[in-house]
């Protein structure tokens, strides 16, 4: 006899490589919800209640398995003193880093997730969504990574220059300050993640965009990123996070094996990565999520094209331990019909995963 799982159970079982009734589907979406609800973005990312209402309305329309809470990457950075500009109908932009020079990071302190920056907005949204959906739908926390977050302290361009000076063994390099910034960012992410667990998040998201192999080398990743991501995931798991997710944009093929060493339960891979190759590389060490092209196969596609792209990803994902997702954040103006086609493709794949044998 076949069994129908709740969305939350479907996702968590997929992450654990357990059989599911159909393919779990989780397009990575934030501001699509604001567009769908026809509300200004500034209201969406500044008020937890507005964010929650918009995300719940979007889920009612699409029926995807995961509700992702969040909007941008600066909600923690603001707590460190980074100055941002809040636009009426666009996402916040970084206007002023917290420090004017690198050694000033030694004076920074870890912010309080319940009080500082826009972390309270995100926590409120998680709590309100959890109250509405209970244990029926998986909730994904906002995501920032230690390398990206540390870069906001002095500005990303200057940060990359400081790291490069260390690797080039230049006399003016300041590895102590760089390491201190990374440890501050790591501790901030740990504390925020624990607050997200308490608020009701099921999937804790570490999204380290600046650590992409399109930006830094695999050697830089292993030296300056991997140890701090490992700290984050270890602490989250110690705090009993149901699942931990790593997302890094770009072509991560060269470091996928290292990603599997972070402690993440699931790796969300961008469309530049071949899913079939990713499965061979990570094996059963982590589940995979991905990786429809957010522009070519979702935003600017016809519904049938989105459906076919989803089918391709499902085939390449190779069964258990796979969640159908987007390669990165779905663009705000993506037609809902394309996202519905994505969900439909996942729902139609039931027998291949052994729905009649769920234990």
C-alpha positions in Angstrom: 0.0 0.0 0.0 1.4 3.4 -0.9 2.0 6.0 1.7 1.8 9.8 1.4 4.3 11.7 3.4 4.1 15.2 4.7 6.4 17.6 3.0 8.7 17.8 6.0 9.0 14.1 6.3 9.6 13.8 2.6 12.5 16.2 2.8 14.1 14.8 5.9 13.8 11.3 4.6 15.4 12.3 1.4 18.3 13.9 3.2 18.8 10.7 5.2 18.8 8.6 2.0 15.5 6.9 3.1 12.8 6.0 0.6 10.1 8.6 -0.1 6.7 8.6 -1.7 7.9 11.0 -4.5 10.8 13.3 -5.2 11.1 16.1 -2.6 11.1 19.5 -4.3 12.5 22.7 -2.9 13.2 25.7 -5.2 15.3 28.2 -3.4 13.0 31.2 -3.1 12.8 34.4 -1.2 11.6 37.6 -3.0 9.4 35.6 -5.4 7.0 35.6 -2.4 7.0 39.4 -2.2 6.3 39.6 -6.0 3.5 37.1 -5.6 2.0 39.0 -2.7 2.5 42.4 -4.5 4.2 44.0 -1.5 7.3 46.2 -1.6 10.5 44.4 -0.9 11.4 46.7 1.9 8.3 45.5 3.9 9.2 41.9 3.1 12.7 42.0 4.5 12.0 44.5 7.4 9.0 42.8 9.0 8.9 39.2 10.1 5.1 39.0 10.0 5.0 40.3 6.4 7.7 37.9 5.3 5.9 35.0 6.9 2.5 35.9 5.4 4.0 36.2 1.9 6.0 33.0 2.1 2.9 31.1 3.3 0.8 32.5 0.5 3.5 31.4 -2.0 3.6 27.9 -0.6 -0.2 27.7 -0.8 0.0 28.5 -4.5 3.0 26.2 -5.4 2.8 23.3 -2.8 6.6 22.9 -2.7 8.1 20.9 0.2 10.3 23.6 1.8 9.6 27.2 2.9 12.9 29.2 2.8 13.0 32.1 5.2 15.2 35.0 4.2 15.9 37.9 1.8 19.5 39.0 1.6 23.0 38.4 3.1 23.3 41.4 5.4 20.9 40.6 8.3 23.8 39.5 10.5 26.4 41.9 9.1 24.1 44.8 10.2 24.5 43.5 13.8 28.3 43.9 13.5 27.8 47.5 12.5 27.8 47.3 8.7 25.8 50.1 7.2 23.2 49.1 4.5 20.8 51.0 2.4 17.2 49.7 2.5 15.5 50.3 -0.9 11.8 50.4 -1.3 11.6 47.8 -3.9 15.0 46.2 -4.1 17.1 44.2 -1.7 19.5 45.9 0.8 23.0 46.9 -0.4 26.1 47.3 1.7 27.1 51.0 1.9 29.6 51.0 4.7 31.6 48.1 6.1 31.9 47.8 9.8 35.6 48.6 9.7 37.7 51.0 7.7 40.8 48.8 8.0 41.5 45.2 8.7 43.0 45.5 12.2 39.8 47.1 13.4 38.1 43.7 13.3 39.9 42.9 16.5 37.5 45.3 18.2 34.3 43.8 16.9 32.0 41.7 19.1 29.6 38.9 18.2 26.0 40.3 17.9 23.0 39.0 19.8 20.6 37.2 17.3 17.6 38.2 19.3 18.4 41.9 19.3 20.9 43.0 16.6 20.7 43.6 12.9 17.7 42.1 11.2 18.2 38.7 12.8 15.1 39.2 14.9 13.1 39.8 11.7 14.2 36.4 10.4 13.6 34.6 13.7 10.1 36.1 13.9 9.3 34.9 10.4 10.5 31.4 11.2 8.4 31.3 14.4 5.3 32.5 12.6 5.7 30.1 9.7 6.3 27.2 12.2 3.1 28.2 14.0 1.2 28.0 10.8 2.6 24.8 9.3 3.6 22.8 12.4 5.4 19.6 11.3 3.8 19.5 7.9 6.3 21.5 5.9 10.1 21.8 6.2 11.4 25.3 7.1 14.8 26.4 5.8 16.7 29.1 7.7 18.3 32.1 6.2 21.9 31.4 5.1 25.2 33.2 5.2 28.6 31.6 5.5 31.7 32.5 7.5 33.9 33.6 4.6 31.2 35.8 3.1 30.1 37.3 6.4 33.7 38.1 7.4 34.2 39.9 4.1 31.4 42.4 4.9 33.5 43.6 7.9 35.9 45.4 5.5 34.2 45.0 2.1 34.5 42.0 -0.1 37.0 43.3 -2.5 39.4 44.4 0.3 38.8 41.1 2.0 39.9 39.1 -1.0 43.0 41.2 -1.3 43.9 40.6 2.4 43.5 36.9 1.9 45.6 37.0 -1.3 48.4 38.8 0.5 48.6 36.0 3.1 48.8 33.4 0.4 51.5 35.4 -1.4 53.4 35.7 1.9 53.6 39.4 1.5 55.2 41.2 4.6 52.2 43.4 5.1 49.8 40.5 5.3 47.8 40.2 8.6 46.7 36.6 9.0 45.9 37.1 12.7 43.2 39.7 11.9 41.8 37.6 9.0 41.6 34.5 11.2 40.0 36.6 13.9 37.3 37.9 11.5 36.6 34.4 10.3 36.2 33.2 13.9 33.9 36.1 14.8 31.7 35.3 11.7 31.7 31.6 12.6 30.6 32.3 16.2 27.9 34.7 15.0 26.6 32.0 12.6 26.6 29.4 15.3 24.6 31.6 17.7 22.1 32.6 15.0 21.7 29.0 13.9 20.9 27.9 17.4 18.3 30.6 17.6 16.8 29.4 14.3 16.6 25.9 15.7 14.7 27.2 18.7 12.4 29.2 16.5 11.4 26.1 14.5 13.8 25.7 11.5 14.3 22.2 10.1 17.2 22.9 7.7 20.0 25.3 8.8 21.5 26.9 5.7 25.1 28.0 5.3 25.4 29.9 2.1 29.0 31.0 1.5 28.7 32.7 -1.8 32.1 34.4 -1.8 33.8 31.0 -1.3 32.8 30.0 -4.8 35.5 28.4 -6.9 34.6 31.1 -9.4 36.1 33.6 -7.0 38.8 31.7 -4.9 41.0 28.7 -5.6 40.4 25.2 -4.1 43.5 25.7 -2.0 42.1 28.9 -0.6 38.8 27.2 0.1 40.6 24.4 2.0 42.8 26.8 4.0 40.4 29.7 4.8 36.9 28.3 4.5 36.6 24.6 5.2 37.7 24.7 8.8 35.2 27.4 9.7 32.3 25.8 7.9 33.2 22.6 9.8 32.9 24.5 13.1 29.5 25.9 12.1 28.0 22.5 11.1 29.5 20.7 14.1 28.0 23.3 16.5 24.6 23.2 14.8 24.5 19.4 14.9 25.5 19.5 18.6 22.5 21.8 19.1 20.3 19.1 17.4 19.6 20.7 14.1 17.4 18.3 12.1 19.5 19.0 8.9 22.3 21.2 7.7 22.7 22.5 4.2 25.7 24.0 2.3 25.1 26.3 -0.7 28.0 27.8 -2.6 27.4 29.4 -6.0 29.3 28.6 -9.2 31.2 25.6 -10.5 32.2 23.7 -7.3 33.2 20.5 -9.1 36.8 20.7 -8.0 35.9 20.9 -4.3 32.8 18.8 -4.1 34.7 16.2 -2.2 35.8 18.9 0.3 32.2 20.1 0.6 31.3 16.5 1.7 33.8 16.9 4.6 32.1 20.1 6.0 29.6 18.1 8.0 26.7 19.3 5.8 23.8 16.8 5.4 22.9 18.1 2.0 24.8 20.1 -0.6 22.9 22.4 -2.9 24.7 22.5 -6.2 24.6 25.3 -8.8 23.7 24.7 -12.4 27.4 24.9 -13.4 27.8 21.4 -11.8 26.8 18.2 -13.4 24.5 16.4 -11.0 25.5 13.0 -12.2 29.2 13.8 -11.6 28.3 15.3 -8.2 26.6 12.1 -7.1 29.6 10.1 -8.1 32.0 12.4 -6.2 30.1 12.7 -2.9 28.5 9.2 -3.0 26.3 8.7 0.0 28.3 11.1 2.3 25.7 13.9 1.7 22.4 14.3 0.0 22.2 16.6 -3.1 19.8 19.4 -3.9 19.6 21.1 -7.3 20.1 22.2 -9.8 17.8 23.8 -12.4 19.1 26.9 -14.1 17.4 29.8 -12.5 17.3 31.9 -15.6 17.2 29.6 -18.6 15.0 26.9 -17.1 12.8 28.9 -14.7 12.7 32.6 -15.2 12.8 32.8 -19.0 11.5 29.3 -19.8 8.1 28.0 -21.0 6.4 25.8 -18.4 7.0 22.7 -20.5 10.7 23.6 -20.7 10.8 23.9 -16.9 9.1 20.5 -16.6 11.6 18.8 -18.9 14.5 20.4 -17.1 13.1 19.1 -13.8 12.9 15.7 -15.3 16.5 15.8 -16.3 17.6 16.8 -12.9 15.6 14.0 -11.3 17.2 11.5 -13.6 20.7 12.8 -12.9 20.1 13.0 -9.2 20.0 9.2 -9.1 17.2 8.3 -6.7 17.6 8.4 -2.9 19.4 11.2 -1.3 18.2 13.8 -3.8 15.9 16.9 -3.6 14.9 18.7 -6.7 15.9 22.3 -6.4 17.1 25.4 -8.2 20.8 26.1 -8.8 20.6 29.3 -6.8 17.9 31.8 -5.7 14.9 31.9 -8.0 14.6 35.3 -9.7 11.8 37.5 -8.3 9.8 37.7 -11.6 9.9 34.0 -12.4 6.4 32.9 -13.7 4.6 30.7 -11.1 3.5 28.4 -13.8 7.2 27.4 -14.3 7.6 26.7 -10.7 4.4 24.7 -10.7 5.8 22.6 -13.6 8.8 21.9 -11.5 6.7 20.7 -8.6 4.5 18.6 -10.9 7.6 16.8 -12.3 8.7 15.9 -8.7 5.2 14.7 -7.7 5.0 12.4 -10.7 8.2 10.5 -9.8 6.8 8.2 -7.1 7.3 4.5 -8.0 11.0 4.8 -8.7 11.7 5.6 -5.1 9.8 2.7 -3.6 6.7 4.5 -2.2 5.1 1.1 -1.5 8.1 0.1 0.7 8.4 3.0 3.1 9.3 1.7 6.5 
